[in-house]
Amino acid sequence: MSNFDSKALRQVFSQFPTGVTVITTRTADGEPIGVTASSFNTVSMSPALVLWSIDKDAHSLDAFKNCEYFAINILSDQQIAISNRFAGRGQDKFSGIDYTHGLGDSPLLPEALTQLQCKNWNVYEGGDHLIMVGEVLEYSVTQNARPLVFSQGSYSQASPHYDVLNTKQVDVLSQHEFLEDHILYLLRASYNQLSQVFYKRLNEAEGVSPELWRIYACLADGNALDLDSLGVFVMQPRRDLLDSLTSMGAHVQCDEQTAELTEAGINRAQKLLSIEKQYKQELASRVGADNYNDMKETLRHLYCREHL
């Protein structure tokens, strides 16, 4: 039996991007139960079978193991808060959620990207997890929504690949005038291209991932920050945030409530910020300093109004 470090192995597994789901059912007493899971996968088309796995130490294990029906709510990229809520313990997870009732009275979460209503088809042993296989009996899809993605320990969004944007879609832009005026397309295409270059520089210079870069940037001033706020800023659930902080070694000090950089961590943060400053200067020189500042103010204004 291999004696892997569990945190390191979890980081290895996180290199495979997945969607994010909340699986729901009812206990024998009729209590609604829900857990966040990224282990969802398809199994068969005929019959229509899907699977997910649940930790044997999970509080809701018996409810799912013995239920007749369960629902798989595949989350949209606007539902990070829902994912975090159902990933936690010790709270009424359904409080304030206007859910509807599916097969077996399984809760169906509003605004989910996709909902699969399943009959409990079989349960298999899977090490420290049980593998739950369900037969899909009903499904629904929310139009014009995008999936929430979990990759390398943090939440992400699905978007066209950088190479695609710089080959096939360049030709599309020249052929279709409406894309040239579509601000969301231009914003996403620009972000994909610019972030690809920036994150590559960070990795080549200091060997840090985008997730670690965000942590260093948030803590660069040397002040402690509570983990809940830091998790929101860097888009990581608490468990994955703690794994990231652990991987930083002597560069960070943290407990169950807060985290702050050590002197060595601040020194690395300053190196990363100098790379970011250089990249900003390059961008400003490409479009002109005035245009660059106007662009930032416009984006800040759009972002703030969107979140009022």
C-alpha positions in Angstrom: 0.0 0.0 0.0 1.4 3.4 -1.0 2.0 5.8 1.9 1.1 9.1 0.1 0.7 12.4 1.9 -3.0 13.0 1.7 -2.7 16.8 1.1 -0.1 16.4 -1.6 -2.2 13.7 -3.3 -5.3 15.9 -3.2 -3.3 18.5 -5.0 -2.3 15.9 -7.6 -5.9 14.9 -8.2 -6.9 18.6 -8.4 -4.9 18.9 -11.6 -7.9 17.2 -13.4 -10.6 19.9 -13.7 -14.2 19.0 -12.8 -17.6 20.5 -12.6 -19.1 21.2 -9.2 -22.4 19.6 -8.0 -24.6 19.6 -4.9 -26.2 16.1 -4.4 -29.5 16.2 -2.5 -31.9 13.7 -1.0 -34.1 13.2 2.1 -33.4 11.3 5.3 -35.8 8.6 6.5 -37.3 11.3 8.7 -37.8 13.6 5.8 -35.0 16.0 6.5 -33.4 17.6 3.4 -29.8 16.6 2.9 -27.2 18.1 0.6 -23.4 17.8 0.0 -21.0 19.4 -2.5 -19.2 16.9 -4.7 -16.9 17.2 -7.7 -16.7 13.4 -8.2 -19.7 13.3 -10.5 -19.2 11.4 -13.8 -21.3 9.7 -16.5 -21.4 5.9 -16.7 -23.8 4.7 -19.4 -26.3 6.0 -22.0 -28.5 3.0 -22.0 -29.6 2.8 -19.3 -28.7 6.4 -18.4 -26.4 5.9 -15.4 -24.2 8.4 -13.5 -22.0 8.1 -10.5 -20.5 10.2 -7.6 -18.7 9.2 -4.4 -19.3 10.1 -0.8 -16.8 10.0 2.1 -17.6 7.2 4.6 -17.1 9.7 7.4 -19.8 12.0 5.9 -22.6 12.9 8.3 -25.1 12.2 5.4 -23.7 8.8 4.5 -26.6 6.7 5.7 -29.2 9.0 4.1 -27.6 8.6 0.7 -26.8 5.0 1.1 -30.4 4.1 1.9 -32.3 6.6 -0.1 -34.5 5.6 -3.1 -33.9 8.8 -5.1 -31.4 11.6 -5.1 -30.9 14.7 -7.3 -27.6 16.0 -8.8 -27.6 19.8 -9.1 -24.8 20.8 -11.4 -23.8 24.4 -10.4 -23.4 27.4 -12.6 -20.5 29.8 -12.3 -22.7 32.1 -10.3 -23.1 29.6 -7.5 -19.8 29.6 -5.6 -21.7 30.6 -2.4 -24.0 27.6 -2.8 -21.0 25.3 -3.3 -19.3 26.6 -0.1 -22.5 26.3 1.9 -23.1 22.7 1.1 -19.4 21.8 1.5 -19.5 22.9 5.2 -21.0 21.4 8.3 -23.0 22.5 11.3 -25.6 24.8 9.7 -29.0 24.6 8.1 -27.8 24.4 4.5 -31.3 24.9 3.0 -32.1 28.0 5.1 -33.3 30.8 2.8 -33.1 28.7 -0.4 -36.3 28.6 -2.4 -35.8 25.0 -3.6 -38.4 22.9 -5.3 -39.2 19.2 -4.9 -38.1 16.4 -7.2 -38.5 12.7 -7.3 -38.6 11.3 -3.7 -39.0 14.9 -2.6 -35.3 15.4 -3.3 -34.5 19.2 -3.2 -33.9 20.9 -6.5 -31.7 24.0 -6.1 -32.8 27.1 -8.0 -30.6 28.4 -10.9 -28.5 25.2 -11.1 -27.0 24.7 -14.5 -28.4 21.2 -14.8 -30.5 19.0 -12.6 -30.5 15.2 -12.8 -33.2 13.3 -10.9 -31.9 9.8 -10.2 -33.1 6.5 -8.7 -30.5 4.9 -6.5 -29.3 2.1 -8.8 -26.4 0.6 -6.9 -23.8 1.3 -4.2 -20.2 0.1 -4.5 -17.2 0.0 -2.2 -14.5 2.5 -3.1 -11.8 2.6 -0.4 -12.6 5.4 2.0 -15.6 6.4 -0.1 -18.8 4.7 -1.3 -19.5 5.0 -5.1 -23.2 5.9 -5.7 -24.6 5.0 -9.0 -27.9 6.5 -10.1 -30.3 5.9 -13.0 -31.3 9.3 -14.5 -35.1 9.4 -14.7 -35.6 13.1 -15.3 -33.4 16.1 -16.2 -33.5 19.8 -16.9 -31.1 22.4 -18.2 -30.9 26.1 -17.6 -30.3 27.9 -20.9 -27.6 30.6 -21.3 -25.6 29.6 -18.2 -22.0 28.5 -17.8 -20.6 25.8 -15.5 -18.7 26.3 -12.3 -15.4 24.6 -12.7 -13.0 23.3 -9.9 -9.4 23.1 -10.9 -6.1 23.1 -9.1 -7.8 23.7 -5.8 -9.9 26.7 -6.7 -13.0 27.7 -8.6 -12.7 28.5 -12.2 -14.8 29.3 -15.3 -15.0 27.5 -18.6 -13.7 29.7 -21.5 -12.3 29.2 -25.0 -8.7 28.1 -25.0 -6.0 30.6 -25.7 -4.7 28.8 -28.8 -8.2 28.6 -30.2 -8.7 32.3 -29.7 -5.5 33.1 -31.6 -6.1 30.8 -34.5 -9.6 29.9 -35.6 -11.4 32.7 -33.8 -9.2 35.4 -35.2 -10.7 34.6 -38.6 -14.1 34.6 -37.1 -13.6 38.2 -35.8 -12.8 39.4 -39.3 -15.8 37.7 -40.8 -18.5 38.7 -38.2 -18.8 42.3 -37.4 -21.1 41.7 -34.4 -18.3 39.9 -32.5 -16.1 43.0 -32.9 -18.7 45.0 -31.1 -19.6 42.3 -28.5 -18.0 43.5 -25.2 -18.3 40.2 -23.3 -16.5 38.3 -26.1 -13.8 40.9 -26.3 -13.3 41.0 -22.5 -13.1 37.2 -22.3 -10.8 36.9 -25.3 -8.5 39.6 -23.9 -8.4 38.1 -20.4 -7.6 34.6 -21.7 -4.7 36.0 -23.8 -3.3 38.4 -21.2 -3.6 36.0 -18.2 -1.9 33.2 -20.1 1.2 35.4 -20.6 1.2 36.8 -17.1 0.7 33.5 -15.2 3.4 31.9 -17.4 5.9 34.6 -16.3 5.0 34.1 -12.6 5.6 30.3 -12.9 8.9 30.7 -14.8 10.3 33.3 -12.4 9.1 32.0 -9.0 7.4 28.7 -9.7 4.0 29.8 -8.3 0.5 28.9 -9.6 -2.2 31.5 -10.2 -3.8 30.3 -6.9 -0.6 31.0 -4.9 -0.1 34.3 -6.7 -3.4 35.5 -5.4 -2.6 34.5 -1.9 0.8 36.3 -2.0 -0.8 39.4 -3.5 -3.6 39.5 -0.8 -1.1 39.2 2.0 1.7 41.2 0.6 1.2 44.1 3.0 2.3 41.9 5.9 -1.1 42.1 7.7 -3.1 39.1 8.8 -6.3 38.3 6.9 -9.1 36.1 8.1 -9.4 32.8 6.2 -13.0 33.4 5.1 -12.1 36.7 3.4 -9.0 35.3 1.9 -10.9 32.3 0.5 -13.3 34.7 -1.2 -10.5 36.8 -2.7 -8.5 33.8 -4.0 -11.6 31.7 -5.0 -10.7 28.7 -2.9 -12.9 26.6 -0.5 -11.4 26.5 3.0 -9.9 23.0 2.8 -8.1 23.8 -0.5 -7.0 27.2 0.8 -5.5 25.5 3.8 -3.7 23.0 1.5 -2.3 26.0 -0.5 -1.1 27.7 2.6 0.5 24.5 3.8 2.4 24.3 0.4 3.8 27.7 1.0 5.9 26.3 3.9 7.9 28.9 5.9 6.5 31.8 3.7 3.2 31.9 5.7 2.0 31.6 9.3 -1.6 30.6 9.8 -4.1 29.1 12.3 -7.7 28.2 12.0 -8.8 31.8 11.7 -6.1 33.9 10.0 -3.1 33.8 7.8 -0.1 36.2 7.3 3.1 36.1 5.4 6.4 35.7 7.1 9.4 37.9 6.2 10.4 35.3 3.6 6.9 35.3 2.2 6.8 39.1 2.0 10.1 39.0 0.1 8.6 36.6 -2.5 5.4 38.6 -2.7 7.4 41.7 -3.5 9.2 39.8 -6.3 5.8 38.7 -7.7 4.5 42.2 -7.5 7.5 43.5 -9.4 6.7 41.1 -12.2 3.1 42.3 -12.1 4.2 45.9 -12.2 6.4 45.2 -15.2 3.6 43.6 -17.0 1.3 46.5 -16.3 3.9 48.9 -17.8 4.1 46.8 -20.9 0.3 46.8 -21.3 0.2 50.6 -20.7 2.9 51.1 -23.4 0.9 49.1 -25.9 -2.3 51.1 -25.6 -0.9 54.4 -24.2 -0.9 55.4 -20.5 -4.1 57.5 -20.7 -6.0 54.8 -22.5 -4.8 52.2 -20.0 -5.9 54.2 -17.0 -9.2 55.0 -18.7 -9.7 51.3 -19.4 -9.1 50.4 -15.7 -11.6 53.1 -14.5 -14.2 51.9 -17.0 -13.8 48.3 -15.9 -13.9 49.2 -12.2 -17.0 51.2 -12.8 -18.7 48.3 -14.7 -17.7 45.8 -12.0 -18.9 48.0 -9.1 -22.2 48.7 -10.7 -22.7 45.0 -11.5 -22.3 44.2 -7.8 -24.4 47.0 -6.3 
